[in-house]
Amino acid sequence: MTRVAVVDIGTNSTRLLVAEVCGDSVEEFDRRLAITRLGEGVDSRRKLLPVAVARVRNVLVDYRHVADELGAERTLALATSAIRDAENGEAFLGELEWSYGFTTRLLSGDEEALLTFRGVASGRTIAESTLVVDVGGGSTELILGGPEGVSFHTSLDLGCVRLTERFLHGDPPRAEELEACGAHVRELLRETVPPEVCPATALGVAGTVTTLATLDLGLEEEVPELVHGHKVAASRVARFLDELGAQPVSELRELPGLHPERAPVIVAGVVVVLEILRHFGLEELEVSERDIMHGGALAAAELSAPVEGDAPPGAYTCC
């Protein structure tokens, strides 16, 4: 059994999972999340902004100490859409390795999709023709698979941060902005997904999806044990889009069950979920709390053991 720490440096959030890995089993030990919005402005500028970088670095100081205190033997930081889209993304990863001692891995969209499926499958047997939907801040991964593995996967530039910055400028967004956002999602799905991809059921992961489950359950805040396995009907997703899309961000920040810092981008995320369900004719989405972090834990356990005393010169410094 190996204790690992995985950091998911996403476009909207930076997350930590400390887990025990034994074979293909991942047992959670500690999990944390901070909304850091690293992808702010990346879609238009193609650069990570200094303030956004500082937000992530501040969080990583704490995560590094937590990983050490909990005895993580391997540490792996996963970089996804914002970092792979930014011209200074790889330089940023190099700084993270030097400062915090994490092994870093910049994932392509395809790698992100496959690692997500691996994480979801670590806690269950995937039924035949299951579509795994991972709505992130910068991209959305669609993975069709079953007990024998993955048969189709793609990564689309349909993240909630990216679409908010492109389309949803009003507060609350205007009807024509919501329609333009939905039309863009529909067009990209039609262009990218082959007609033979016909899932029978769907599993959703990540913040937009778990927020929908939290709201659907009427919880004050996300409770993973209750959210995991909950099924949200497509009709409920449509209702949530109408309700959330009609409220200004100031009101959304006060809404029970919705993380205040997720409020500015939640509407775009719900648009993506709804359009995906409609595209495939799916009536509901089952929620999984196991995702790319758990796939990352399995990957971290496969890393070579670190050399004793090899902490970098700037270890665990802040910004």
C-alpha positions as CSV (number, residue, x, y, z in Angstrom):
1,M,0.0,0.0,0.0
2,T,1.3,3.4,-1.0
3,R,0.2,6.8,0.4
4,V,0.1,9.4,-2.3
5,A,-0.8,13.1,-2.7
6,V,-2.3,14.3,-6.0
7,V,-2.9,18.0,-6.9
8,D,-5.3,18.8,-9.7
9,I,-4.4,22.3,-11.0
10,G,-7.5,23.1,-13.0
11,T,-8.7,26.1,-14.8
12,N,-11.2,27.0,-12.1
13,S,-10.0,25.2,-9.0
14,T,-7.0,23.6,-7.4
15,R,-7.7,20.4,-5.5
16,L,-5.7,18.0,-3.3
17,L,-6.3,14.3,-2.7
18,V,-4.3,12.3,-0.2
19,A,-5.0,8.6,-0.6
20,E,-3.9,5.1,0.0
21,V,-3.4,3.1,-3.1
22,C,-3.3,-0.7,-3.2
23,G,-3.4,-2.2,-6.7
24,D,-6.3,-0.6,-8.5
25,S,-8.0,0.5,-5.2
26,V,-7.9,4.1,-4.1
27,E,-8.9,4.9,-0.5
28,E,-9.4,8.6,0.3
29,F,-7.6,9.9,3.3
30,D,-8.0,13.7,2.9
31,R,-9.5,15.9,0.2
32,R,-9.4,19.7,-0.2
33,L,-10.5,22.3,-2.7
34,A,-9.9,26.0,-3.4
35,I,-11.3,28.1,-6.2
36,T,-8.2,29.7,-7.7
37,R,-9.4,30.6,-11.3
38,L,-6.0,30.0,-12.8
39,G,-7.6,30.1,-16.3
40,E,-8.8,33.7,-15.9
41,G,-8.2,35.4,-19.2
42,V,-6.3,32.5,-20.7
43,D,-8.9,31.9,-23.5
44,S,-8.3,35.4,-24.9
45,R,-4.7,36.2,-23.9
46,R,-3.1,32.7,-24.0
47,K,-1.1,33.5,-20.8
48,L,-1.4,32.8,-17.1
49,L,-1.9,36.1,-15.3
50,P,0.3,37.0,-12.4
51,V,-2.6,37.4,-9.9
52,A,-4.1,34.0,-10.9
53,V,-0.6,32.3,-10.6
54,A,-0.2,33.9,-7.1
55,R,-3.6,32.4,-6.0
56,V,-2.5,28.9,-7.0
57,R,0.9,29.2,-5.4
58,N,-0.6,30.4,-2.1
59,V,-2.8,27.3,-2.1
60,L,0.1,24.9,-3.0
61,V,2.1,26.1,0.0
62,D,-0.7,24.6,2.2
63,Y,-1.1,21.5,0.1
64,R,2.6,20.7,0.2
65,H,2.6,20.9,4.0
66,V,-0.6,18.8,4.3
67,A,0.9,16.1,2.0
68,D,4.1,16.0,4.2
69,E,2.2,16.0,7.5
70,L,0.0,13.1,6.3
71,G,3.0,11.1,5.1
72,A,2.6,11.0,1.4
73,E,5.3,8.9,-0.2
74,R,4.6,10.1,-3.8
75,T,3.3,13.5,-4.9
76,L,2.0,14.3,-8.3
77,A,0.6,17.6,-9.7
78,L,-1.7,17.3,-12.7
79,A,-1.9,20.3,-15.1
80,T,-4.9,20.5,-17.5
81,S,-6.6,23.0,-19.9
82,A,-5.4,26.4,-18.7
83,I,-1.8,25.4,-18.4
84,R,-1.7,23.6,-21.7
85,D,-3.3,26.6,-23.5
86,A,-1.0,29.2,-21.9
87,E,2.2,30.2,-23.6
88,N,3.9,30.4,-20.1
89,G,2.2,27.2,-18.8
90,E,5.3,24.9,-19.0
91,A,7.5,27.5,-17.4
92,F,4.9,27.8,-14.6
93,L,5.1,24.0,-14.1
94,G,8.9,24.1,-13.9
95,E,8.6,26.8,-11.1
96,L,6.2,24.5,-9.2
97,E,8.5,21.6,-9.3
98,W,11.4,23.7,-8.0
99,S,9.3,25.5,-5.3
100,Y,7.2,22.6,-4.0
101,G,8.8,19.4,-5.0
102,F,5.8,18.0,-6.8
103,T,6.4,15.8,-9.8
104,T,4.3,17.5,-12.5
105,R,2.5,16.1,-15.5
106,L,1.0,18.3,-18.2
107,L,-1.9,16.3,-19.6
108,S,-3.1,16.5,-23.2
109,G,-6.9,16.5,-23.6
110,D,-6.8,12.8,-24.5
111,E,-4.7,12.0,-21.5
112,E,-7.0,14.0,-19.3
113,A,-10.0,12.0,-20.6
114,L,-8.3,8.6,-20.1
115,L,-7.1,9.5,-16.6
116,T,-10.6,10.6,-15.7
117,F,-12.1,7.3,-16.8
118,R,-9.4,5.4,-14.9
119,G,-10.3,7.4,-11.8
120,V,-14.1,6.8,-12.1
121,A,-13.5,3.1,-12.8
122,S,-11.3,2.8,-9.6
123,G,-14.4,2.7,-7.5
124,R,-16.9,0.7,-9.6
125,T,-17.5,-1.5,-12.6
126,I,-18.5,0.7,-15.5
127,A,-21.6,-0.5,-17.2
128,E,-21.5,-1.1,-21.0
129,S,-22.0,2.1,-23.1
130,T,-21.5,4.5,-20.2
131,L,-20.6,8.1,-21.1
132,V,-18.3,9.8,-18.5
133,V,-18.8,13.6,-18.6
134,D,-16.1,15.8,-17.0
135,V,-17.1,19.5,-17.2
136,G,-14.1,21.5,-16.1
137,G,-13.1,25.2,-16.2
138,G,-11.4,25.2,-19.5
139,S,-12.5,21.9,-21.2
140,T,-15.0,19.1,-21.1
141,E,-14.0,15.5,-21.6
142,L,-16.4,12.9,-23.0
143,I,-15.4,9.3,-22.6
144,L,-17.5,6.3,-23.7
145,G,-16.6,3.0,-22.2
146,G,-17.6,-0.1,-20.3
147,P,-16.1,-3.1,-18.5
148,E,-13.6,-3.6,-21.2
149,G,-12.3,0.0,-21.2
150,V,-12.7,3.1,-23.4
151,S,-14.1,2.9,-26.9
152,F,-14.3,6.7,-27.6
153,H,-12.9,9.8,-26.0
154,T,-12.5,13.5,-26.8
155,S,-11.6,16.7,-25.1
156,L,-13.6,19.8,-26.1
157,D,-12.9,23.5,-25.3
158,L,-16.2,23.8,-23.4
159,G,-15.2,24.7,-19.9
160,C,-17.3,26.9,-17.6
161,V,-14.7,29.6,-17.3
162,R,-13.9,29.7,-21.0
163,L,-17.6,29.9,-22.0
164,T,-18.4,32.5,-19.3
165,E,-15.7,34.8,-20.6
166,R,-16.7,34.2,-24.3
167,F,-20.5,34.5,-24.0
168,L,-22.0,35.4,-20.6
169,H,-21.2,39.0,-20.0
170,G,-24.5,40.2,-18.4
171,D,-25.2,39.8,-14.7
172,P,-27.5,37.9,-15.0
173,P,-26.7,36.8,-18.5
174,R,-29.2,37.9,-21.2
175,A,-31.4,35.4,-23.0
176,E,-29.5,35.9,-26.2
177,E,-26.2,35.3,-24.4
178,L,-27.4,32.0,-23.0
179,E,-28.7,31.0,-26.4
180,A,-25.4,31.8,-28.1
181,C,-23.6,29.8,-25.5
182,G,-25.9,26.8,-25.9
183,A,-25.7,27.0,-29.7
184,H,-21.9,27.0,-29.5
185,V,-21.9,23.8,-27.4
186,R,-24.4,22.1,-29.7
187,E,-22.3,23.0,-32.8
188,L,-19.1,21.6,-31.3
189,L,-20.8,18.4,-30.2
190,R,-22.3,17.9,-33.7
191,E,-18.9,18.5,-35.3
192,T,-16.8,16.4,-32.9
193,V,-18.8,13.4,-31.7
194,P,-19.4,10.7,-34.3
195,P,-23.0,9.6,-34.8
196,E,-22.2,6.0,-33.8
197,V,-21.4,7.2,-30.2
198,C,-24.7,6.3,-28.5
199,P,-24.4,6.0,-24.7
200,A,-27.0,4.2,-22.7
201,T,-26.2,6.0,-19.5
202,A,-24.0,8.8,-18.2
203,L,-21.8,9.5,-15.2
204,G,-20.8,13.1,-14.4
205,V,-17.8,14.3,-12.5
206,A,-16.2,17.6,-11.2
207,G,-17.6,20.8,-9.7
208,T,-20.5,21.7,-12.0
209,V,-22.0,18.2,-11.7
210,T,-21.4,17.8,-8.0
211,T,-23.0,21.3,-7.5
212,L,-26.1,20.2,-9.4
213,A,-26.4,17.2,-7.2
214,T,-25.9,19.3,-4.1
215,L,-28.7,21.7,-5.2
216,D,-30.9,18.8,-6.2
217,L,-30.6,17.2,-2.8
218,G,-31.3,20.5,-1.0
219,L,-28.0,20.4,0.9
220,E,-26.4,23.4,2.6
221,E,-23.1,22.3,1.2
222,E,-21.6,19.4,-0.7
223,V,-21.5,16.1,1.2
224,P,-19.6,13.6,-0.9
225,E,-21.2,10.6,0.7
226,L,-24.6,11.8,-0.3
227,V,-23.7,13.3,-3.7
228,H,-21.9,10.2,-4.9
229,G,-24.3,8.0,-6.8
230,H,-27.1,10.6,-6.9
231,K,-28.9,10.9,-10.2
232,V,-30.0,14.3,-11.5
233,A,-32.8,14.2,-14.1
234,A,-32.2,16.2,-17.3
235,S,-35.5,18.1,-16.6
236,R,-34.0,19.2,-13.2
237,V,-30.9,20.4,-15.0
238,A,-33.0,22.5,-17.3
239,R,-34.9,23.9,-14.3
240,F,-31.6,24.8,-12.5
241,L,-30.4,26.5,-15.7
242,D,-33.6,28.7,-15.7
243,E,-33.3,29.5,-12.0
244,L,-29.5,30.1,-11.8
245,G,-29.4,32.0,-15.1
246,A,-32.0,34.5,-13.8
247,Q,-30.0,35.5,-10.8
248,P,-27.1,37.9,-10.5
249,V,-23.8,36.6,-9.2
250,S,-24.3,38.4,-5.8
251,E,-27.4,36.3,-5.2
252,L,-25.9,33.1,-6.4
253,R,-23.0,33.6,-3.9
254,E,-25.6,33.4,-1.1
255,L,-27.4,30.3,-2.5
256,P,-27.1,27.3,-0.1
257,G,-25.3,24.4,-1.8
258,L,-23.3,26.6,-4.2
259,H,-19.7,27.4,-3.4
260,P,-19.6,31.3,-3.5
261,E,-16.5,31.4,-5.7
262,R,-18.1,29.0,-8.2
263,A,-21.1,31.4,-8.6
264,P,-19.6,33.5,-11.5
265,V,-19.2,30.4,-13.8
266,I,-21.8,27.9,-12.7
267,V,-24.4,28.9,-15.3
268,A,-22.1,28.2,-18.2
269,G,-21.2,24.8,-16.7
270,V,-24.9,23.9,-16.4
271,V,-25.4,24.9,-20.1
272,V,-22.7,22.4,-21.0
273,V,-24.3,19.6,-18.9
274,L,-27.8,20.2,-20.3
275,E,-26.7,20.4,-23.9
276,I,-24.7,17.1,-23.6
277,L,-27.7,15.3,-22.1
278,R,-29.9,16.6,-24.9
279,H,-27.4,15.8,-27.6
280,F,-27.3,12.1,-26.5
281,G,-31.0,11.9,-25.6
282,L,-30.1,11.0,-22.0
283,E,-32.8,11.5,-19.3
284,E,-30.5,11.7,-16.3
285,L,-26.9,11.9,-15.1
286,E,-25.4,9.9,-12.2
287,V,-22.9,11.8,-10.2
288,S,-19.5,10.4,-9.3
289,E,-17.2,11.8,-6.6
290,R,-14.4,9.7,-8.1
291,D,-12.7,11.5,-11.0
292,I,-9.3,12.5,-12.4
293,M,-7.9,12.9,-8.9
294,H,-8.4,9.2,-8.3
295,G,-6.8,8.3,-11.7
296,G,-4.0,10.6,-10.6
297,A,-3.6,8.7,-7.4
298,L,-3.1,5.5,-9.3
299,A,-0.5,7.2,-11.5
300,A,1.2,8.7,-8.5
301,A,1.6,5.3,-7.0
302,E,3.5,4.2,-10.1
303,L,6.1,6.9,-9.8
304,S,9.6,6.0,-8.7
305,A,10.3,6.5,-5.0
306,P,11.8,10.0,-4.3
307,V,15.5,10.2,-3.3
308,E,15.8,11.1,0.4
309,G,16.8,14.7,1.0
310,D,16.0,15.7,-2.6
311,A,13.8,18.7,-1.8
312,P,14.5,21.5,-4.2
313,P,16.3,24.7,-3.2
314,G,13.2,26.8,-3.0
315,A,11.1,24.1,-1.3
316,Y,7.6,25.2,-0.2
317,T,8.2,28.9,-0.7
318,C,5.2,31.1,-1.4
319,C,4.8,33.6,-4.2
